[in-house]
Amino acid sequence: MIPTEDASARKREIEEKLKQEQDTLSFIRDNLEKSDQLTKGMVSILSSFESRLMQLENSIIPVHKQTENLQRLQDNVDKTLSCLDHVISYYHVAKDTDKIIKEGPAGRLEEYLACIAKIQKAVEYFQDNNPDSPELNTVKARFEKGKELLEAEFRSLLTRYSKPVPPILILDLIGGDEELDVQEEVTLEHLPEAVLQDIICISGWLVEYGRNQDFMNVYFQIRSSQLDRSIKGLKEHFRKSSSSSGVLYSPAVQNKRKDTPTKKPPKRPGHDYDLRVKHLSDALSEKHGAVVGKDDVLDIEIDSYIHCISAFVKLAQSEYQLLTDIIPEHHQKKTFDSLIQVPSPSPGRV
């Protein structure tokens, strides 16, 4: 009886497990069917989305191509308008620059050169694209007028600000070579710095665009005249000093030097000349001083001549330094040779 009961219990247990497994299997089967349905639905949605995306793409591509074409046309139109504006501006250059060109470069050289540059570009445009255009003659005439006024401004600045060097400053200048005790080096400022920069700017433009060397002749004529006047002023200074037995140098220039107690006060370049002038004056006042006076007169003339030669050399060196800033390198020698062709001082004329 006992084995039969055990077998029955075992059978019931197996049947229960089998039923549980069947339920689980049925649940899994139901879930699989649901999953298949969801998968089929997702596939259907994706297929529909892909189809619609293709339709959208087929619709957008032609629009995109049309947009590209329109953008390209827009760019071409903008470039064409820009070119037209650029070309039209050349036809207005003469009118736009007329007032500034007529008023000249005085006081606004930068603006004036900018106007000349616009005119020059207009000349180049008409020469390349429309050489028979009446506008070419107009802008050419405006360019030539502008160039003439620049040359006139060059002459005006040089004439207005070029001054002869005072005799006192010349003697101070040549004294630098004769006096080792002089602490201060004398330099000449022939032109104010702002004026010099304007002259250099005009010179550079005339060399590059003016194709004219007349301004170099103007330069050496004006500067040569000032060099001549400086030398003549020094001669006159010596003449007056001789006639009055005066001193060659003013107290104002004397005060520029600073002497230390251990140093001998510096002797100016006309010191020996002053002594001879004083000695001559004393000798002529004496009854038997005629012979001595003749010798001293000759010595004074020789001293004056030497000082004039030294002054000429120093002034010429200073002029050359100024010239190198203004005149192109390949024209410097010729211009300088012309500039220093002033009458050289001679003992009989000093």
Buried (B, 14 or more C-beta within 10 A) or exposed (E): EEEEEEEEEEEEEEEEEEEEEEEEEEEEEEEEEEEEEEEEEEEEEEEEEEEEEEEEEEEEEEEEEEEEEEEEEEEEEEEEEEEEEEEEBBBEBBEEBBEBBEEBBEEEBEEBBEBBBBBBBBBEBBEEEEEEBEBBEBBBEBBEBBBEBBBBBBBBBBEEBBEBBBBBBBBBBBBBEBBEEBEEEBEBEBBEEEBBEBBBBBBBBBBEBBEEBEBBEBBBBBBBBBBBBBBBBBBEBBEEBBEEBEBBBEEEBBEEBEEEEEEEEBBBBBBBBBBBBBBBBBBBEEEEBEEBBEEBBEBBBBBBBBBBBBBBEBBBEBBBEBBEEBBBEEBBEEBBEBBBEBEEBEEEEB
